[in-house]
Amino acid sequence: MRAVFRAKDAHKAQGLLDAWLKATAYCRIAPVVAVEKKVRRRRADVIAAVNLGTGNGRVESINNKIKVTIASGYGFCNADNL
């Protein structure tokens, strides 16, 4: 699976992802099967992430900043005061 995200282009990533999905489809380890099903459902998103070369780091960073802001505003009566 790491090789999919290290692929140079989306076409190569598609081939690697398809090979990984095929190899894990017959696995008898329950956690691996669960991951395989999730990845299969989100296949297009995985390829898009490889194609764009992005991850979810920025989204997680913004989410964390929002949570810190809300925590620092604890005790305010309404959102306007926050």
TORPA-4810 file (N, C-alpha, C, O; in nm, 3 decimals):
<nodes>
NODE_1_0.082_-0.119_0.000_0.000_0.000_0.000_0.087_0.125_0.000_0.050_0.225_-0.061_M
NODE_2_0.199_0.120_0.067_0.290_0.236_0.067_0.338_0.269_-0.074_0.356_0.385_-0.109_R
NODE_3_0.358_0.165_-0.154_0.404_0.186_-0.290_0.303_0.265_-0.372_0.341_0.338_-0.463_A
NODE_4_0.175_0.250_-0.341_0.071_0.325_-0.413_0.092_0.474_-0.393_0.087_0.550_-0.489_V
NODE_5_0.117_0.515_-0.269_0.133_0.658_-0.241_0.270_0.711_-0.281_0.288_0.832_-0.291_F
NODE_6_0.364_0.623_-0.304_0.496_0.665_-0.350_0.507_0.665_-0.503_0.611_0.702_-0.557_R
NODE_7_0.402_0.623_-0.571_0.405_0.616_-0.717_0.426_0.755_-0.777_0.382_0.856_-0.722_A
NODE_8_0.492_0.758_-0.890_0.524_0.884_-0.957_0.403_0.947_-1.026_0.394_1.069_-1.036_K
NODE_9_0.311_0.863_-1.073_0.193_0.917_-1.142_0.070_0.833_-1.108_0.080_0.724_-1.051_D
NODE_10_-0.046_0.885_-1.145_-0.173_0.819_-1.112_-0.188_0.686_-1.184_-0.247_0.593_-1.129_A
NODE_11_-0.138_0.675_-1.306_-0.150_0.551_-1.382_-0.077_0.437_-1.313_-0.130_0.326_-1.300_H
NODE_12_0.045_0.463_-1.269_0.122_0.361_-1.198_0.054_0.329_-1.065_0.051_0.213_-1.024_K
NODE_13_0.001_0.430_-0.997_-0.067_0.409_-0.870_-0.191_0.321_-0.888_-0.220_0.237_-0.803_A
NODE_14_-0.262_0.338_-0.998_-0.379_0.255_-1.025_-0.341_0.109_-1.037_-0.408_0.021_-0.982_Q
NODE_15_-0.234_0.082_-1.110_-0.188_-0.056_-1.125_-0.145_-0.117_-0.993_-0.179_-0.232_-0.964_G
NODE_16_-0.071_-0.040_-0.913_-0.028_-0.090_-0.783_-0.146_-0.111_-0.689_-0.150_-0.210_-0.616_L
NODE_17_-0.242_-0.019_-0.692_-0.359_-0.032_-0.607_-0.443_-0.152_-0.646_-0.490_-0.226_-0.560_L
NODE_18_-0.462_-0.172_-0.775_-0.538_-0.288_-0.821_-0.471_-0.419_-0.779_-0.538_-0.514_-0.740_D
NODE_19_-0.339_-0.422_-0.788_-0.265_-0.542_-0.748_-0.279_-0.565_-0.597_-0.295_-0.679_-0.553_A
NODE_20_-0.273_-0.458_-0.519_-0.288_-0.471_-0.374_-0.429_-0.518_-0.338_-0.445_-0.605_-0.252_W
NODE_21_-0.529_-0.461_-0.403_-0.666_-0.501_-0.376_-0.689_-0.648_-0.411_-0.758_-0.720_-0.339_L
NODE_22_-0.631_-0.691_-0.522_-0.646_-0.831_-0.564_-0.577_-0.924_-0.465_-0.630_-1.030_-0.432_K
NODE_23_-0.459_-0.885_-0.418_-0.384_-0.969_-0.324_-0.453_-0.979_-0.189_-0.450_-1.084_-0.125_A
NODE_24_-0.516_-0.871_-0.145_-0.579_-0.872_-0.013_-0.724_-0.920_-0.016_-0.783_-0.942_0.089_T
NODE_25_-0.781_-0.936_-0.133_-0.922_-0.976_-0.142_-0.945_-1.114_-0.082_-1.055_-1.142_-0.034_A
NODE_26_-0.847_-1.200_-0.085_-0.863_-1.336_-0.036_-0.795_-1.359_0.098_-0.778_-1.473_0.141_Y
NODE_27_-0.756_-1.252_0.163_-0.691_-1.262_0.293_-0.792_-1.306_0.399_-0.909_-1.270_0.393_C
NODE_28_-0.747_-1.383_0.494_-0.836_-1.432_0.600_-0.818_-1.356_0.731_-0.879_-1.392_0.832_R
NODE_29_-0.735_-1.252_0.730_-0.714_-1.171_0.850_-0.820_-1.062_0.851_-0.822_-0.978_0.761_I
NODE_30_-0.906_-1.062_0.951_-1.023_-0.972_0.954_-0.987_-0.824_0.943_-1.052_-0.753_0.865_A
NODE_31_-0.886_-0.772_1.015_-0.853_-0.630_1.001_-0.806_-0.593_0.860_-0.835_-0.484_0.811_P
NODE_32_-0.733_-0.684_0.797_-0.686_-0.658_0.661_-0.804_-0.655_0.564_-0.808_-0.571_0.474_V
NODE_33_-0.897_-0.744_0.582_-1.017_-0.748_0.498_-1.097_-0.620_0.515_-1.149_-0.565_0.417_V
NODE_34_-1.108_-0.572_0.638_-1.182_-0.447_0.663_-1.116_-0.329_0.593_-1.184_-0.245_0.534_A
NODE_35_-0.983_-0.322_0.599_-0.913_-0.213_0.530_-0.930_-0.225_0.380_-0.949_-0.125_0.311_V
NODE_36_-0.922_-0.348_0.329_-0.938_-0.369_0.184_-1.074_-0.321_0.137_-1.084_-0.258_0.031_E
NODE_37_-1.178_-0.348_0.213_-1.312_-0.303_0.173_-1.324_-0.152_0.175_-1.386_-0.094_0.086_K
NODE_38_-1.265_-0.088_0.275_-1.268_0.059_0.282_-1.191_0.122_0.167_-1.236_0.219_0.105_K
NODE_39_-1.074_0.064_0.138_-0.992_0.118_0.028_-1.064_0.097_-0.105_-1.060_0.184_-0.191_V
NODE_40_-1.128_-0.015_-0.122_-1.201_-0.042_-0.246_-1.313_0.060_-0.267_-1.335_0.107_-0.378_R
NODE_41_-1.383_0.094_-0.157_-1.490_0.195_-0.167_-1.435_0.334_-0.200_-1.500_0.412_-0.268_R
NODE_42_-1.315_0.363_-0.151_-1.256_0.496_-0.170_-1.145_0.496_-0.275_-1.057_0.582_-0.273_R
NODE_43_-1.149_0.401_-0.366_-1.044_0.385_-0.468_-1.019_0.514_-0.545_-0.904_0.554_-0.563_R
NODE_44_-1.124_0.578_-0.590_-1.110_0.701_-0.668_-1.043_0.812_-0.586_-0.965_0.891_-0.639_A
NODE_45_-1.074_0.817_-0.458_-1.013_0.918_-0.371_-0.864_0.892_-0.351_-0.785_0.986_-0.345_D
NODE_46_-0.827_0.766_-0.340_-0.686_0.731_-0.325_-0.608_0.771_-0.450_-0.500_0.829_-0.441_V
NODE_47_-0.663_0.741_-0.566_-0.596_0.778_-0.692_-0.589_0.930_-0.705_-0.487_0.982_-0.751_I
NODE_48_-0.694_1.001_-0.667_-0.693_1.147_-0.673_-0.587_1.205_-0.581_-0.520_1.302_-0.617_A
NODE_49_-0.571_1.148_-0.462_-0.469_1.195_-0.369_-0.329_1.176_-0.426_-0.243_1.263_-0.410_A
NODE_50_-0.307_1.064_-0.492_-0.177_1.040_-0.556_-0.157_1.137_-0.671_-0.049_1.192_-0.689_V
NODE_51_-0.262_1.157_-0.750_-0.254_1.245_-0.866_-0.225_1.389_-0.825_-0.145_1.458_-0.888_N
NODE_52_-0.290_1.435_-0.718_-0.271_1.573_-0.673_-0.149_1.588_-0.583_-0.099_1.699_-0.564_L
NODE_53_-0.102_1.478_-0.528_0.014_1.484_-0.440_-0.018_1.548_-0.307_0.069_1.609_-0.244_G
NODE_54_-0.141_1.536_-0.262_-0.181_1.598_-0.136_-0.222_1.493_-0.035_-0.246_1.377_-0.068_T
NODE_55_-0.231_1.538_0.089_-0.278_1.453_0.197_-0.379_1.531_0.279_-0.429_1.635_0.235_G
NODE_56_-0.408_1.482_0.396_-0.506_1.550_0.478_-0.441_1.631_0.590_-0.509_1.672_0.684_N
NODE_57_-0.313_1.654_0.581_-0.240_1.730_0.684_-0.292_1.870_0.704_-0.308_1.913_0.819_G
NODE_58_-0.319_1.941_0.598_-0.370_2.079_0.611_-0.508_2.082_0.675_-0.535_2.167_0.760_R
NODE_59_-0.593_1.991_0.635_-0.728_1.986_0.691_-0.721_1.957_0.841_-0.790_2.020_0.920_V
NODE_60_-0.637_1.862_0.879_-0.622_1.829_1.020_-0.564_1.946_1.099_-0.603_1.969_1.213_E
NODE_61_-0.473_2.021_1.038_-0.415_2.137_1.104_-0.521_2.244_1.130_-0.528_2.299_1.240_S
NODE_62_-0.603_2.273_1.031_-0.709_2.372_1.047_-0.810_2.325_1.151_-0.855_2.404_1.233_I
NODE_63_-0.845_2.198_1.147_-0.939_2.143_1.244_-0.885_2.158_1.386_-0.960_2.191_1.478_N
NODE_64_-0.756_2.133_1.405_-0.695_2.147_1.536_-0.698_2.293_1.582_-0.724_2.319_1.700_N
NODE_65_-0.671_2.386_1.493_-0.674_2.529_1.529_-0.815_2.572_1.571_-0.831_2.652_1.663_K
NODE_66_-0.915_2.520_1.503_-1.053_2.550_1.540_-1.084_2.496_1.679_-1.145_2.566_1.760_I
NODE_67_-1.041_2.375_1.707_-1.065_2.316_1.838_-0.995_2.394_1.949_-1.050_2.412_2.057_K
NODE_68_-0.872_2.440_1.923_-0.799_2.519_2.022_-0.870_2.651_2.047_-0.879_2.696_2.161_V
NODE_69_-0.920_2.714_1.942_-0.992_2.841_1.956_-1.119_2.822_2.037_-1.150_2.904_2.124_T
NODE_70_-1.192_2.716_2.011_-1.315_2.688_2.086_-1.282_2.659_2.232_-1.352_2.705_2.322_I
NODE_71_-1.176_2.584_2.257_-1.138_2.552_2.394_-1.097_2.678_2.470_-1.126_2.692_2.589_A
NODE_72_-1.028_2.769_2.403_-0.987_2.892_2.471_-1.106_2.984_2.498_-1.099_3.069_2.586_S
NODE_73_-1.213_2.967_2.424_-1.333_3.048_2.444_-1.433_2.983_2.536_-1.548_3.029_2.545_G
NODE_74_-1.392_2.877_2.606_-1.485_2.806_2.694_-1.537_2.902_2.802_-1.459_2.974_2.864_Y
NODE_75_-1.665_2.903_2.822_-1.725_2.987_2.925_-1.799_3.106_2.869_-1.876_3.169_2.942_G
NODE_76_-1.780_3.139_2.742_-1.854_3.248_2.681_-2.000_3.206_2.663_-2.030_3.090_2.637_F
NODE_77_-2.090_3.302_2.678_-2.232_3.272_2.674_-2.283_3.242_2.533_-2.377_3.165_2.516_C
NODE_78_-2.221_3.304_2.432_-2.267_3.280_2.295_-2.149_3.285_2.198_-2.037_3.323_2.235_N
NODE_79_-2.175_3.248_2.076_-2.068_3.239_1.975_-2.013_3.376_1.936_-1.896_3.386_1.900_A
NODE_80_-2.095_3.481_1.944_-2.047_3.616_1.909_-1.940_3.661_2.006_-1.841_3.723_1.965_D
NODE_81_-1.957_3.633_2.133_-1.856_3.670_2.232_-1.729_3.590_2.216_-1.620_3.639_2.245_N
NODE_82_-1.742_3.467_2.171_-1.625_3.383_2.147_-1.538_3.445_2.041_-1.434_3.389_2.006_L
</nodes>
